[in-house]
Amino acid sequence: RPTIILEASRHRVQSPCEHFLDCGGCDLLHVELSEQHRLARAWLAEELDVDEERIDAVVPSPRSFGYRALAKFVVTRGGTLGSYRRRSHDVVDMRGCVVHAPEAEAIADAIRGALAAGETPEELRYVVVRASLLEGRSLVIFVVRSIANADETRRVALEIARRDDVARVLLHENDGEGDALLSAGAEELLVDRGALRERIGEIDQAIASSAFSQLNPLAAAELYRVVADAIDPVGKRVLDLYCGSGGIALTLAKRGATRVVGVERSNAAITAA
């Protein structure tokens, strides 16, 4: 980050987030939104080695902030929920993130409070919150090194599970040395109040703990609409490769495709679809 600004760009604005450039997440919060869109268009043209005029204008997300339905946190021994500082493993507190959906951020704050009430469990590594903007409820995953030794984390998790806006709570075992939050390790379902659903455009989509789903449901709805309009699936047979939880496949079926086949290696994603 710069130590001094000699001459500010006319597109420069005050970042709305106190963690900007520290947390390793956002890059352009100091840039006016319309200029962000212009830069994205210019960068894409450069990568494709085409004239910028050939690139369509950016379609903005319906929400500029509070759109990210997936929140992922590194947990420190002091109970901080944060992310790694850029180019380091120092953890920056993510409290008050302006990009996270308020539904996810509220649960993160509750977890912070529960951890502050006692000693942070040594086995707790990460926390993942997946919120449904449709239902206002969330799936919460506590990632631990060992489920067998996770009694203290289980206590915190069950405390969070008392909230009305929590649909499911899981323990997920990950004892790997890398930085991947989730692994192929065992899971323990602590609380289950029914499957979580998200509305994406014309379809309802199931949300599973280990299956990919779009982190910005409102922008994903626009993406699926553009795909469906381009394909015009009425009366057609469609093969959807790498279909994930079926967002595009289900949209095309809804639009009148004769047959849609989804291909995906993740069992969790196929079950969700």
C-alpha positions, 0 to 999 in steps of 0.5 A: 500500500502507498505510504503517501499519495502525491496526487489522488486520482479523480476516481479515488474514494475513501474505502468503506472498510477499515481492513482494506488492503490488510485482509488480503481480500478486496483490491479496489475499494478505494476506486469509484464503482463505475471506474472499477467496471471500466478497469475490469473491462479494460483488463479483460480486453488486455488478457484476450488481446482484443480492442476494448470496444469488443468487450460488453459493458460490465453488468453490475451486481445488484448489491455493491456491498453485503453480497457475499453469502459465503464467509470464511475465517481463520481462527486464532488462539485469541479468538479472532475470526479473520483472514491472512494479511496479504503475502503472510500468515498474519491474521487480520480481524475481519469484524465488520466486513462490508462485503459479507452478507449481513446474515453471515456477518451476524453469525460470525459476530455471535461466534466471536462472542462465544469464543470471547466467553472462554478459552479458544479451543486449540483444535479449532482452525477455521469457521465457514458460514454459508448464508441463504439470502432467501431464508435468512438462515445459515449453514455453519461449519467449524473446522477442527484438527480432530473431531475426536478431540473437539469437545470444546469446539462442540460446546461453542457450536451447540451454543451457536446452534440455538440461534433461530437463523442457524439451519445446520451446524457441522464439525469438519475434520481437517488435519492437513498442513496446507491452507485449504479450509475443507478437506476430504475428512470426516464430518459430524452433523451436530444440528439439522433443521432442514436443508438450506435453499437459495433462490437464484433467478428462476430456481431454488437451489439446495446448499450443501456443506461441501458443494460449490455454490455461487457466493453472490446469488443475486449476480448469479441469477443474472449470469444464469439468465444470460446463459439461458438467453444465449442458448434458448434451450426450448426443445433442446437437449443440453449437456452441462459439464462441471455442473456443480449444484446444478444452477445452470442445468436447472435454469435451462430445464426450467426454461423448457429444455427437452432433456438436461444432463449434468456431469459432476464429480462431487457427490455432495453437489450432485445430491444438492442438484 
